[in-house]
Amino acid sequence: MRAGIAAVLVAVALSFAAPPANAGCCGCAWSASRSAARTVISNVNARIDRMEASIVRTMELQTAQLSGYIAEGAKSVTDGLDAQTRLLAEIARDEAETESKLQHRPTSSGCRTVTGMAGLAASRAGGAEAGERAATRETGRIGGDAAVVGDQAGLAADTKRRFGVWTGAHCSESRLKAGAGVCGGDASMHDADIKAGSLFDVDTFGDDRQRLAAGELGRNLAAPLAWDRFPLRAVDTDQDRELAMLARSADARSALAADWFARARGAREPAVDLAGWASALAPGAAGSGGRVSRHELLEVLASRRFENPAWAVGLQSMNRDNLLREIAFLQAASLMLDWERYQMDERRGAMEAARLGAAAEEMRRLPGLADWLEVQR
């Protein structure tokens, strides 16, 4: 392109470059023409260079502008994607919140737990009342309370009654040959009044036979005999008063021991109608007539519930909220068991204290301690 333009310009320069003064000299005219042509060509080349540089600068500027447009477009696309991502995240969060609200009710496992928790208050009140009744009966029996024992107070009457219970309910001829003609109890209840399992292996008393066996077990362990009362009108000497107070102390210690067993029996008395719930939650659990005791209720919540594989399966499908609820329920059940343990430990500590007191009383009766004034003389 540049060569073509230069040729044209040379031809034009040659046609107009020769000066008139040298018209008669061909050599001079040719030399002048060549010089003028070179000048023209140089000027043309300079102009072409400037034009090319301008074109290059223009193209570079356009390229930069195009790159800017592309960058702006990419930024716009990125911003759009970011906005879409934030929108999708917000939608997902809203969906999660909505799902959590829809699942605000606990899972089936949680519902069963809530049902058990709802029965704890009633079972506690029922168990406490049953334990208080049992403790009152035992205290009245030991202390000779006429409101409890009626006209049959005293060692002979109580022993006769309890011997009748033993031979009539907890002694079977088929199990005890020495009781032939005397024992009349069911073989299944033979020796139930001396078996620890009659109390501690029972979750809920199913009938009167189980209650009777547990009661007699407690009496055999804590207060097998209800001694005759001192005739208070005949107590008129210091020695009589001492004996009367020692007997009263023995009654108090026997009543304390009997109270411990009474509370254990009270916790196993049917209290709330949750046998269907207990059976569904822990297969094999069964109450008396649809009712379960506080002991069984706590056992289901704290132990037997986790023996059911359905609990572990349900735990895997729980969301975070329901899992937190499950943990809260477990902690609540643990606190309740700790409280029950504390209450029984109080009575156990009292029995230890009573045993220490009895040992101290025996020490006071040692020679030299009981009659220290005689020793000083």
C-alpha positions as CSV (number, residue, x, y, z in Angstrom):
1,M,0.0,0.0,0.0
2,R,2.7,2.4,1.0
3,A,4.7,1.5,-2.2
4,G,1.8,2.2,-4.4
5,I,1.1,5.6,-2.8
6,A,4.8,6.4,-3.1
7,A,4.9,5.6,-6.8
8,V,2.0,7.9,-7.5
9,L,3.5,10.6,-5.5
10,V,6.8,10.2,-7.4
11,A,5.1,10.5,-10.7
12,V,3.3,13.6,-9.6
13,A,6.5,15.1,-8.2
14,L,8.4,14.4,-11.4
15,S,5.8,16.1,-13.4
16,F,5.9,19.3,-11.4
17,A,9.3,19.3,-9.8
18,A,11.6,20.6,-12.6
19,P,12.2,24.3,-12.2
20,P,11.8,26.6,-15.3
21,A,15.4,27.9,-15.1
22,N,16.9,24.5,-16.0
23,A,14.5,23.7,-18.8
24,G,17.4,23.4,-21.3
25,C,19.5,21.1,-19.1
26,C,18.2,17.5,-19.0
27,G,20.7,16.3,-16.4
28,C,20.0,19.2,-14.1
29,A,16.3,18.8,-14.4
30,W,16.5,15.1,-13.6
31,S,18.6,15.7,-10.5
32,A,16.3,18.4,-9.2
33,S,13.3,16.1,-9.9
34,R,14.9,13.2,-7.9
35,S,15.6,15.5,-5.0
36,A,12.1,16.8,-4.9
37,A,10.7,13.3,-5.2
38,R,12.7,12.2,-2.2
39,T,11.5,15.1,-0.2
40,V,7.9,14.4,-1.2
41,I,8.4,10.7,-0.4
42,S,9.8,11.5,3.0
43,N,6.9,13.8,3.8
44,V,4.5,11.1,2.6
45,N,6.2,8.4,4.7
46,A,6.1,10.7,7.7
47,R,2.4,11.3,7.2
48,I,1.8,7.6,6.7
49,D,3.7,6.8,9.9
50,R,1.6,9.4,11.8
51,M,-1.5,7.9,10.3
52,E,-0.5,4.4,11.3
53,A,0.4,5.5,14.8
54,S,-2.9,7.3,15.1
55,I,-4.7,4.2,13.9
56,V,-2.8,2.0,16.3
57,R,-3.5,4.4,19.2
58,T,-7.2,4.4,18.2
59,M,-7.3,0.6,18.0
60,E,-5.5,0.3,21.4
61,L,-8.0,2.8,22.9
62,Q,-10.9,0.8,21.5
63,T,-9.4,-2.4,22.7
64,A,-9.0,-1.0,26.3
65,Q,-12.6,0.3,26.1
66,L,-13.7,-3.1,24.9
67,S,-11.8,-4.8,27.8
68,G,-13.4,-2.4,30.2
69,Y,-16.8,-3.3,28.8
70,I,-16.0,-7.0,29.1
71,A,-14.8,-6.5,32.7
72,E,-17.9,-4.5,33.6
73,G,-20.0,-7.3,32.1
74,A,-18.1,-9.9,34.0
75,K,-18.5,-7.9,37.2
76,S,-22.2,-7.5,36.5
77,V,-22.6,-11.3,36.0
78,T,-20.6,-12.0,39.2
79,D,-22.7,-9.6,41.2
80,G,-25.8,-11.2,39.7
81,L,-24.6,-14.6,40.7
82,D,-23.7,-13.4,44.2
83,A,-27.1,-11.9,44.6
84,Q,-28.7,-15.1,43.4
85,T,-26.6,-17.1,45.8
86,R,-27.6,-14.9,48.7
87,L,-31.2,-15.2,47.6
88,L,-30.9,-19.0,47.5
89,A,-29.3,-19.0,50.9
90,E,-32.0,-16.9,52.3
91,I,-34.7,-19.1,50.8
92,A,-32.9,-22.2,52.2
93,R,-32.8,-20.5,55.6
94,D,-36.4,-19.7,55.4
95,E,-37.2,-23.2,54.4
96,A,-35.2,-24.5,57.4
97,E,-37.0,-22.2,59.8
98,T,-40.3,-23.2,58.4
99,E,-39.4,-26.8,58.6
100,S,-38.3,-26.3,62.2
101,K,-41.6,-24.6,63.1
102,L,-43.5,-27.4,61.4
103,Q,-41.4,-29.9,63.4
104,H,-41.8,-27.9,66.7
105,R,-43.7,-30.9,68.1
106,P,-41.2,-33.5,69.2
107,T,-40.7,-36.7,67.3
108,S,-42.6,-39.8,68.2
109,S,-39.9,-40.7,70.7
110,G,-40.1,-37.2,72.1
111,C,-43.8,-37.4,72.4
112,R,-43.6,-40.6,74.3
113,T,-41.1,-39.0,76.6
114,V,-43.4,-36.0,77.1
115,T,-46.2,-38.3,78.0
116,G,-44.0,-40.0,80.6
117,M,-42.9,-36.6,82.0
118,A,-46.5,-35.6,82.3
119,G,-47.2,-38.5,84.6
120,L,-44.3,-37.9,86.9
121,A,-46.1,-35.3,89.1
122,A,-49.1,-37.6,89.6
123,S,-46.9,-40.6,90.2
124,R,-44.9,-38.6,92.8
125,A,-47.9,-37.5,94.7
126,G,-49.4,-41.0,94.6
127,G,-46.2,-42.7,95.6
128,A,-45.7,-40.2,98.5
129,E,-49.2,-40.8,99.7
130,A,-48.9,-44.6,99.6
131,G,-45.5,-44.4,101.4
132,E,-47.0,-42.2,104.1
133,R,-49.9,-44.6,104.6
134,A,-47.5,-47.5,104.8
135,A,-45.2,-45.7,107.2
136,T,-48.2,-44.7,109.4
137,R,-49.4,-48.2,109.6
138,E,-46.0,-49.5,110.6
139,T,-45.4,-46.7,113.1
140,G,-48.8,-47.4,114.6
141,R,-48.1,-51.1,114.8
142,I,-44.7,-50.6,116.5
143,G,-46.0,-48.0,118.8
144,G,-49.3,-49.7,119.7
145,D,-51.5,-47.0,118.2
146,A,-55.1,-48.0,118.8
147,A,-56.2,-46.2,115.6
148,V,-54.0,-48.6,113.7
149,V,-54.0,-51.9,115.7
150,G,-57.4,-51.5,117.3
151,D,-57.9,-53.8,120.3
152,Q,-55.3,-56.2,119.1
153,A,-52.3,-54.3,120.4
154,G,-49.4,-56.1,122.0
155,L,-46.8,-58.8,121.2
156,A,-49.1,-61.8,121.4
157,A,-51.8,-60.4,119.1
158,D,-49.4,-59.0,116.5
159,T,-47.3,-62.2,116.5
160,K,-50.5,-64.4,116.1
161,R,-51.7,-62.2,113.2
162,R,-48.4,-62.3,111.4
163,F,-47.9,-66.0,112.0
164,G,-51.3,-66.5,110.3
165,V,-50.2,-64.5,107.3
166,W,-47.1,-66.6,107.1
167,T,-48.8,-69.9,107.2
168,G,-51.8,-68.8,105.1
169,A,-50.1,-66.9,102.3
170,H,-46.3,-67.6,102.3
171,C,-46.1,-71.2,103.3
172,S,-47.1,-74.0,100.9
173,E,-47.4,-77.7,101.9
174,S,-45.9,-78.7,98.5
175,R,-42.8,-76.6,99.2
176,L,-42.4,-77.2,103.0
177,K,-43.0,-80.7,104.2
178,A,-42.7,-79.6,107.8
179,G,-45.8,-77.4,107.3
180,A,-48.1,-80.2,106.3
181,G,-51.5,-79.6,107.7
182,V,-50.6,-76.0,108.7
183,C,-49.4,-74.3,105.5
184,G,-52.1,-73.2,103.1
185,G,-50.5,-70.7,100.8
186,D,-50.1,-70.8,97.1
187,A,-46.9,-72.5,95.9
188,S,-46.0,-69.4,93.8
189,M,-45.9,-67.2,96.9
190,H,-44.0,-69.6,99.1
191,D,-41.3,-67.8,101.1
192,A,-42.3,-64.5,99.4
193,D,-42.1,-62.8,102.8
194,I,-38.4,-63.4,103.1
195,K,-37.4,-63.0,99.4
196,A,-35.7,-59.6,98.7
197,G,-37.2,-59.8,95.2
198,S,-40.7,-59.5,96.7
199,L,-39.9,-55.8,97.0
200,F,-36.9,-54.8,95.0
201,D,-37.7,-56.8,91.8
202,V,-41.2,-55.5,91.5
203,D,-41.8,-52.4,89.4
204,T,-45.5,-52.0,90.1
205,F,-47.6,-54.0,92.5
206,G,-50.0,-56.0,90.4
207,D,-52.3,-57.3,93.1
208,D,-52.8,-57.5,96.9
209,R,-50.6,-60.7,97.1
210,Q,-47.6,-58.7,95.9
211,R,-48.3,-55.9,98.4
212,L,-48.7,-58.3,101.2
213,A,-45.5,-60.1,100.5
214,A,-43.6,-56.8,100.2
215,G,-45.1,-55.6,103.5
216,E,-44.3,-58.7,105.4
217,L,-40.7,-58.7,104.0
218,G,-40.2,-55.2,105.4
219,R,-41.6,-56.2,108.8
220,N,-39.4,-59.3,108.9
221,L,-36.4,-57.1,108.2
222,A,-37.1,-54.0,110.3
223,A,-39.6,-54.8,113.0
224,P,-40.5,-58.5,113.3
225,L,-42.1,-58.1,116.7
226,A,-44.3,-55.4,118.1
227,W,-43.6,-55.4,121.8
228,D,-46.1,-54.8,124.6
229,R,-46.5,-51.3,125.7
230,F,-45.4,-50.2,129.2
231,P,-48.4,-49.5,131.4
232,L,-47.7,-45.8,131.8
233,R,-49.8,-45.6,135.0
234,A,-47.5,-48.1,136.6
235,V,-44.4,-46.1,135.8
236,D,-43.6,-44.4,139.1
237,T,-39.9,-45.0,139.8
238,D,-36.8,-43.8,138.1
239,Q,-35.9,-47.2,136.9
240,D,-39.3,-47.7,135.3
241,R,-39.0,-44.4,133.6
242,E,-35.6,-45.3,132.3
243,L,-36.9,-48.6,130.9
244,A,-39.9,-46.9,129.4
245,M,-37.7,-44.4,127.6
246,L,-35.3,-47.1,126.4
247,A,-38.3,-49.0,125.0
248,R,-39.5,-45.8,123.3
249,S,-36.0,-45.3,121.7
250,A,-36.1,-48.9,120.4
251,D,-39.5,-48.2,118.9
252,A,-38.3,-45.1,117.2
253,R,-35.4,-47.0,115.7
254,S,-37.6,-49.8,114.5
255,A,-40.0,-47.3,113.1
256,L,-37.2,-45.6,111.2
257,A,-36.1,-48.9,109.6
258,A,-39.7,-49.7,108.8
259,D,-40.2,-46.3,107.2
260,W,-37.4,-47.0,104.7
261,F,-39.2,-50.1,103.5
262,A,-42.5,-48.3,103.5
263,R,-41.2,-45.6,101.2
264,A,-39.8,-48.2,98.9
265,R,-43.2,-49.9,98.8
266,G,-45.0,-46.6,98.2
267,A,-42.9,-45.9,95.1
268,R,-44.2,-49.1,93.6
269,E,-47.9,-48.5,94.2
270,P,-49.9,-48.0,90.9
271,A,-50.3,-44.3,90.4
272,V,-50.9,-43.2,86.8
273,D,-52.7,-44.7,83.9
274,L,-49.6,-45.0,81.6
275,A,-49.3,-48.8,81.2
276,G,-50.1,-48.5,77.4
277,W,-47.5,-45.8,77.0
278,A,-44.9,-47.8,79.0
279,S,-45.6,-51.0,76.9
280,A,-45.2,-49.1,73.7
281,L,-42.0,-47.4,74.8
282,A,-40.4,-50.4,76.5
283,P,-41.8,-53.7,75.3
284,G,-42.5,-56.0,78.2
285,A,-43.5,-53.2,80.6
286,A,-46.9,-53.7,82.1
287,G,-48.7,-52.0,84.9
288,S,-51.6,-53.0,87.1
289,G,-54.9,-52.4,85.4
290,G,-53.3,-49.8,83.1
291,R,-51.6,-48.0,85.9
292,V,-47.9,-47.8,86.6
293,S,-45.9,-46.7,89.7
294,R,-43.5,-43.9,90.1
295,H,-40.7,-46.5,90.4
296,E,-41.7,-48.1,87.0
297,L,-42.1,-44.7,85.4
298,L,-38.7,-43.6,86.4
299,E,-37.2,-46.9,85.3
300,V,-38.8,-46.7,81.9
301,L,-37.6,-43.1,81.4
302,A,-34.1,-43.7,82.8
303,S,-33.3,-47.3,81.7
304,R,-35.8,-49.4,79.8
305,R,-36.5,-46.8,77.3
306,F,-33.0,-47.1,75.9
307,E,-33.2,-50.8,75.6
308,N,-35.7,-50.4,72.9
309,P,-33.9,-50.2,69.5
310,A,-36.6,-47.9,68.2
311,W,-35.2,-45.2,70.5
312,A,-31.8,-45.4,68.8
313,V,-33.4,-45.4,65.3
314,G,-35.5,-42.3,66.2
315,L,-32.4,-40.6,67.5
316,Q,-30.7,-40.9,64.1
317,S,-33.5,-39.0,62.4
318,M,-33.9,-36.2,64.9
319,N,-33.1,-32.7,63.8
320,R,-31.1,-30.4,66.0
321,D,-34.1,-28.9,67.9
322,N,-35.6,-32.3,68.8
323,L,-32.2,-33.6,69.8
324,L,-31.8,-30.7,72.2
325,R,-35.2,-31.5,73.6
326,E,-34.2,-35.1,74.0
327,I,-31.1,-34.1,75.9
328,A,-33.1,-31.8,78.2
329,F,-35.5,-34.7,78.9
330,L,-32.7,-37.0,79.8
331,Q,-31.2,-34.4,82.1
332,A,-34.5,-33.8,83.8
333,A,-35.0,-37.6,84.4
334,S,-31.4,-37.8,85.7
335,L,-32.1,-34.9,88.2
336,M,-35.3,-36.7,89.4
337,L,-33.4,-39.9,90.0
338,D,-30.7,-38.0,91.9
339,W,-33.5,-36.4,94.1
340,E,-35.0,-39.8,94.8
341,R,-31.6,-41.1,95.7
342,Y,-31.0,-38.2,98.0
343,Q,-34.3,-38.8,99.8
344,M,-33.5,-42.4,100.4
345,D,-29.9,-41.6,101.4
346,E,-31.3,-39.2,104.0
347,R,-33.2,-42.2,105.6
348,R,-30.2,-44.4,105.2
349,G,-28.0,-41.9,106.9
350,A,-30.6,-41.6,109.7
351,M,-30.4,-45.4,110.2
352,E,-26.6,-45.2,110.4
353,A,-27.0,-42.4,113.0
354,A,-29.5,-44.6,114.9
355,R,-27.1,-47.5,114.8
356,L,-24.3,-45.2,116.2
357,G,-26.7,-44.0,118.9
358,A,-27.5,-47.6,119.9
359,A,-23.8,-48.3,120.1
360,A,-23.3,-45.3,122.3
361,E,-26.2,-46.4,124.5
362,E,-24.5,-49.8,124.9
363,M,-21.3,-48.1,125.9
364,R,-23.1,-46.1,128.6
365,R,-24.2,-49.3,130.2
366,L,-20.7,-50.7,130.6
367,P,-19.5,-51.2,134.1
368,G,-18.0,-47.9,135.4
369,L,-19.9,-45.8,132.9
370,A,-23.4,-46.6,134.0
371,D,-22.6,-46.2,137.8
372,W,-19.7,-43.7,137.8
373,L,-20.8,-42.3,141.1
374,E,-20.3,-45.7,142.7
375,V,-16.9,-45.9,141.2
376,Q,-15.9,-42.6,142.7
377,R,-17.0,-43.7,146.1
